[in-house]
């Protein structure tokens, strides 16, 4: 049985998209952004979701309790541009039922 959750994503042009994201496909937020083509191809997930490029940096706007940042995510964000206190790498945010109602804004392309 598939269970989709609702996520609000503000793209890099400031347009808000409310999308349904599947929880049964082991996707992360970066993959959902790519799936819905919310950014031009080749501008997000350049490293393939390995927390090595920060092209999927986003700002978490909702109060969801997310997993702690890994050492790799912390290291990448320490080198990235446009980092804010609520910055996360989309490739490190797994889509699951607890993410229902998540609100994020994509960081500007570096």
C-alpha positions as a Markdown table, in Angstrom:
| # | Residue | x | y | z |
|---|---|---|---|---|
| 1 | Unk | 0.0 | 0.0 | 0.0 |
| 2 | Unk | 1.4 | 3.3 | -1.1 |
| 3 | Unk | 1.2 | 6.3 | 1.2 |
| 4 | Unk | 2.0 | 9.7 | -0.2 |
| 5 | Unk | 2.7 | 12.7 | 2.0 |
| 6 | Unk | 2.3 | 16.4 | 1.2 |
| 7 | Unk | 5.4 | 18.6 | 1.0 |
| 8 | Unk | 5.6 | 22.3 | 0.2 |
| 9 | Unk | 8.8 | 23.3 | -1.7 |
| 10 | Unk | 9.6 | 26.8 | -2.7 |
| 11 | Unk | 11.8 | 26.7 | -5.8 |
| 12 | Unk | 14.7 | 29.0 | -6.7 |
| 13 | Unk | 12.4 | 31.4 | -8.5 |
| 14 | Unk | 10.2 | 31.8 | -5.3 |
| 15 | Unk | 7.4 | 29.7 | -6.7 |
| 16 | Unk | 5.6 | 27.5 | -4.1 |
| 17 | Unk | 4.9 | 23.9 | -5.1 |
| 18 | Unk | 2.7 | 21.6 | -3.0 |
| 19 | Unk | 3.5 | 18.1 | -4.1 |
| 20 | Unk | 2.6 | 14.5 | -3.1 |
| 21 | Unk | 5.7 | 12.5 | -2.3 |
| 22 | Unk | 5.7 | 8.7 | -2.1 |
| 23 | Unk | 6.9 | 7.2 | 1.2 |
| 24 | Unk | 7.3 | 3.7 | -0.3 |
| 25 | Unk | 10.2 | 4.3 | -2.7 |
| 26 | Unk | 13.1 | 5.2 | -0.3 |
| 27 | Unk | 13.5 | 8.6 | -1.8 |
| 28 | Unk | 15.2 | 11.6 | -0.3 |
| 29 | Unk | 14.1 | 15.2 | -0.7 |
| 30 | Unk | 16.7 | 15.9 | -3.5 |
| 31 | Unk | 15.3 | 13.0 | -5.5 |
| 32 | Unk | 11.8 | 14.3 | -5.0 |
| 33 | Unk | 12.8 | 17.7 | -6.4 |
| 34 | Unk | 14.4 | 16.0 | -9.4 |
| 35 | Unk | 11.3 | 13.7 | -9.9 |
| 36 | Unk | 9.0 | 16.8 | -10.1 |
| 37 | Unk | 11.6 | 18.7 | -12.2 |
| 38 | Unk | 11.5 | 21.8 | -9.8 |
| 39 | Unk | 14.9 | 22.8 | -11.0 |
| 40 | Unk | 16.7 | 22.6 | -14.3 |
| 41 | Unk | 18.4 | 19.2 | -15.0 |
| 42 | Unk | 22.0 | 19.1 | -13.8 |
| 43 | Unk | 21.6 | 21.8 | -11.1 |
| 44 | Unk | 20.7 | 19.6 | -8.1 |
| 45 | Unk | 22.2 | 16.4 | -6.8 |
| 46 | Unk | 25.4 | 16.8 | -8.8 |
| 47 | Unk | 27.2 | 14.4 | -6.5 |
| 48 | Unk | 24.5 | 11.8 | -6.7 |
| 49 | Unk | 23.3 | 12.4 | -3.2 |
| 50 | Unk | 26.5 | 11.6 | -1.4 |
| 51 | Unk | 26.6 | 14.9 | 0.7 |
| 52 | Unk | 29.6 | 16.1 | -1.4 |
| 53 | Unk | 28.4 | 19.1 | -3.3 |
| 54 | Unk | 25.6 | 21.1 | -1.5 |
| 55 | Unk | 23.7 | 21.6 | -4.8 |
| 56 | Unk | 20.6 | 20.3 | -3.0 |
| 57 | Unk | 20.9 | 22.7 | 0.0 |
| 58 | Unk | 17.6 | 23.8 | 1.3 |
| 59 | Unk | 16.2 | 25.8 | 4.2 |
| 60 | Unk | 13.7 | 23.9 | 6.4 |
| 61 | Unk | 10.9 | 26.3 | 7.1 |
| 62 | Unk | 8.7 | 23.9 | 9.2 |
| 63 | Unk | 9.3 | 22.6 | 12.7 |
| 64 | Unk | 9.7 | 19.0 | 11.7 |
| 65 | Unk | 12.1 | 17.0 | 13.8 |
| 66 | Unk | 14.7 | 15.8 | 11.4 |
| 67 | Unk | 17.5 | 13.4 | 11.9 |
| 68 | Unk | 20.8 | 14.9 | 13.2 |
| 69 | Unk | 23.2 | 16.1 | 10.6 |
| 70 | Unk | 25.9 | 13.6 | 9.8 |
| 71 | Unk | 29.6 | 14.6 | 10.0 |
| 72 | Unk | 29.6 | 14.6 | 6.1 |
| 73 | Unk | 26.6 | 16.9 | 6.0 |
| 74 | Unk | 28.1 | 19.3 | 8.6 |
| 75 | Unk | 31.4 | 19.4 | 6.7 |
| 76 | Unk | 29.7 | 20.1 | 3.3 |
| 77 | Unk | 27.5 | 22.9 | 4.8 |
| 78 | Unk | 30.6 | 24.5 | 6.4 |
| 79 | Unk | 32.0 | 25.0 | 2.9 |
| 80 | Unk | 28.8 | 25.9 | 1.1 |
| 81 | Unk | 27.5 | 29.4 | 0.2 |
| 82 | Unk | 24.2 | 30.9 | 1.4 |
| 83 | Unk | 24.1 | 28.7 | 4.5 |
| 84 | Unk | 21.5 | 29.7 | 7.1 |
| 85 | Unk | 20.8 | 28.2 | 10.6 |
| 86 | Unk | 18.0 | 26.0 | 9.1 |
| 87 | Unk | 20.1 | 24.8 | 6.1 |
| 88 | Unk | 20.1 | 21.1 | 5.3 |
| 89 | Unk | 21.2 | 19.0 | 2.4 |
| 90 | Unk | 18.1 | 17.6 | 0.6 |
| 91 | Unk | 19.9 | 14.4 | -0.1 |
| 92 | Unk | 20.1 | 13.7 | 3.6 |
| 93 | Unk | 16.4 | 14.1 | 4.3 |
| 94 | Unk | 14.7 | 10.8 | 3.8 |
| 95 | Unk | 11.0 | 10.9 | 2.8 |
| 96 | Unk | 8.8 | 9.1 | 5.3 |
| 97 | Unk | 5.4 | 9.5 | 6.9 |
| 98 | Unk | 6.9 | 11.7 | 9.6 |
| 99 | Unk | 7.8 | 14.3 | 6.9 |
| 100 | Unk | 4.1 | 15.0 | 6.1 |
| 101 | Unk | 3.6 | 18.7 | 5.9 |
| 102 | Unk | 7.4 | 19.5 | 5.5 |
| 103 | Unk | 8.1 | 22.9 | 4.2 |
| 104 | Unk | 11.4 | 23.8 | 2.5 |
| 105 | Unk | 12.9 | 26.5 | 0.3 |
| 106 | Unk | 15.6 | 25.6 | -2.1 |
| 107 | Unk | 18.8 | 27.5 | -1.6 |
| 108 | Unk | 20.1 | 29.6 | -4.5 |
| 109 | Unk | 22.3 | 27.8 | -7.0 |
| 110 | Unk | 26.0 | 28.3 | -6.1 |
